[in-house]
Amino acid sequence: MSFETVKSRVAAALPQLAGLDATVELVTDEGKLFIDGTVDPPTISSQDGPADCTIRISSENLLKLMDGKLDPMLAYTFGKLKISGRTGVAMKIASAFKDG
């Protein structure tokens, strides 16, 4: 699995995150992405920094979530998805990924 695939899929979902008004660090087993939803349009980068929400998930499970093959609540319940910080932001991100 390529991290570039993950990055391009996340980038494609960025328009769904307009108005998020939060920063998110997305940590996978292959790398990190920083989503800045405080700007319009939202941006994605590889920078490190403080985030309002940190989401940890494997690249494989992230793609399953984005394809609608993995329910975010079940993933969280079974430890496939870990969240720290503002959980409401994580819920908005998961919804945007499913719709994007």
Contacts in CASP RR format, 6 or more apart in sequence:
PFRMAT RR
TARGET T0000
AUTHOR 0000-0000-0000
METHOD contacts of the structure
MODEL  1
MSFETVKSRVAAALPQLAGLDATVELVTDEGKLFIDGTVDPPTISSQDGP
ADCTIRISSENLLKLMDGKLDPMLAYTFGKLKISGRTGVAMKIASAFKDG
1 30 0 8 1.000
1 59 0 8 1.000
1 60 0 8 1.000
1 63 0 8 1.000
2 30 0 8 1.000
3 28 0 8 1.000
3 30 0 8 1.000
3 31 0 8 1.000
3 59 0 8 1.000
5 59 0 8 1.000
5 63 0 8 1.000
6 28 0 8 1.000
6 30 0 8 1.000
6 33 0 8 1.000
6 59 0 8 1.000
6 62 0 8 1.000
6 63 0 8 1.000
7 33 0 8 1.000
7 44 0 8 1.000
9 63 0 8 1.000
9 66 0 8 1.000
9 97 0 8 1.000
10 26 0 8 1.000
10 33 0 8 1.000
10 35 0 8 1.000
10 44 0 8 1.000
10 97 0 8 1.000
11 44 0 8 1.000
12 100 0 8 1.000
13 66 0 8 1.000
13 96 0 8 1.000
13 97 0 8 1.000
13 99 0 8 1.000
13 100 0 8 1.000
14 35 0 8 1.000
14 41 0 8 1.000
14 42 0 8 1.000
14 43 0 8 1.000
14 44 0 8 1.000
15 41 0 8 1.000
15 42 0 8 1.000
16 95 0 8 1.000
16 96 0 8 1.000
16 97 0 8 1.000
16 99 0 8 1.000
16 100 0 8 1.000
17 35 0 8 1.000
17 37 0 8 1.000
17 42 0 8 1.000
17 92 0 8 1.000
17 93 0 8 1.000
17 96 0 8 1.000
18 37 0 8 1.000
18 40 0 8 1.000
18 41 0 8 1.000
18 42 0 8 1.000
19 37 0 8 1.000
19 40 0 8 1.000
19 42 0 8 1.000
20 35 0 8 1.000
20 37 0 8 1.000
20 38 0 8 1.000
20 42 0 8 1.000
20 89 0 8 1.000
20 92 0 8 1.000
20 93 0 8 1.000
21 37 0 8 1.000
21 38 0 8 1.000
22 37 0 8 1.000
22 38 0 8 1.000
22 52 0 8 1.000
22 53 0 8 1.000
22 86 0 8 1.000
22 89 0 8 1.000
22 92 0 8 1.000
23 34 0 8 1.000
23 35 0 8 1.000
23 36 0 8 1.000
23 37 0 8 1.000
23 38 0 8 1.000
23 50 0 8 1.000
23 51 0 8 1.000
23 52 0 8 1.000
23 53 0 8 1.000
24 34 0 8 1.000
24 35 0 8 1.000
24 37 0 8 1.000
24 51 0 8 1.000
24 52 0 8 1.000
24 53 0 8 1.000
24 54 0 8 1.000
24 55 0 8 1.000
24 89 0 8 1.000
24 90 0 8 1.000
24 93 0 8 1.000
25 32 0 8 1.000
25 33 0 8 1.000
25 34 0 8 1.000
25 35 0 8 1.000
25 48 0 8 1.000
25 49 0 8 1.000
25 51 0 8 1.000
25 53 0 8 1.000
25 54 0 8 1.000
25 55 0 8 1.000
26 32 0 8 1.000
26 33 0 8 1.000
26 34 0 8 1.000
26 35 0 8 1.000
26 55 0 8 1.000
26 57 0 8 1.000
26 62 0 8 1.000
26 93 0 8 1.000
27 54 0 8 1.000
27 55 0 8 1.000
27 56 0 8 1.000
27 57 0 8 1.000
28 56 0 8 1.000
28 57 0 8 1.000
28 58 0 8 1.000
28 59 0 8 1.000
28 62 0 8 1.000
29 58 0 8 1.000
29 59 0 8 1.000
30 59 0 8 1.000
32 46 0 8 1.000
32 48 0 8 1.000
33 44 0 8 1.000
33 45 0 8 1.000
33 46 0 8 1.000
34 44 0 8 1.000
34 45 0 8 1.000
34 46 0 8 1.000
34 47 0 8 1.000
34 48 0 8 1.000
34 49 0 8 1.000
34 51 0 8 1.000
35 42 0 8 1.000
35 43 0 8 1.000
35 44 0 8 1.000
35 93 0 8 1.000
36 42 0 8 1.000
36 43 0 8 1.000
36 44 0 8 1.000
36 45 0 8 1.000
37 43 0 8 1.000
52 85 0 8 1.000
52 86 0 8 1.000
52 89 0 8 1.000
53 83 0 8 1.000
53 84 0 8 1.000
53 85 0 8 1.000
53 86 0 8 1.000
53 87 0 8 1.000
53 88 0 8 1.000
53 89 0 8 1.000
53 90 0 8 1.000
53 93 0 8 1.000
54 83 0 8 1.000
54 84 0 8 1.000
54 85 0 8 1.000
55 81 0 8 1.000
55 82 0 8 1.000
55 83 0 8 1.000
55 90 0 8 1.000
55 93 0 8 1.000
56 81 0 8 1.000
56 82 0 8 1.000
56 83 0 8 1.000
57 65 0 8 1.000
57 75 0 8 1.000
57 80 0 8 1.000
57 81 0 8 1.000
57 82 0 8 1.000
58 80 0 8 1.000
61 70 0 8 1.000
61 75 0 8 1.000
61 80 0 8 1.000
61 81 0 8 1.000
62 97 0 8 1.000
64 70 0 8 1.000
65 72 0 8 1.000
65 75 0 8 1.000
65 81 0 8 1.000
65 94 0 8 1.000
65 97 0 8 1.000
65 98 0 8 1.000
66 97 0 8 1.000
66 98 0 8 1.000
66 100 0 8 1.000
68 98 0 8 1.000
70 80 0 8 1.000
72 81 0 8 1.000
72 91 0 8 1.000
72 94 0 8 1.000
72 98 0 8 1.000
74 80 0 8 1.000
75 81 0 8 1.000
76 82 0 8 1.000
76 83 0 8 1.000
83 90 0 8 1.000
END
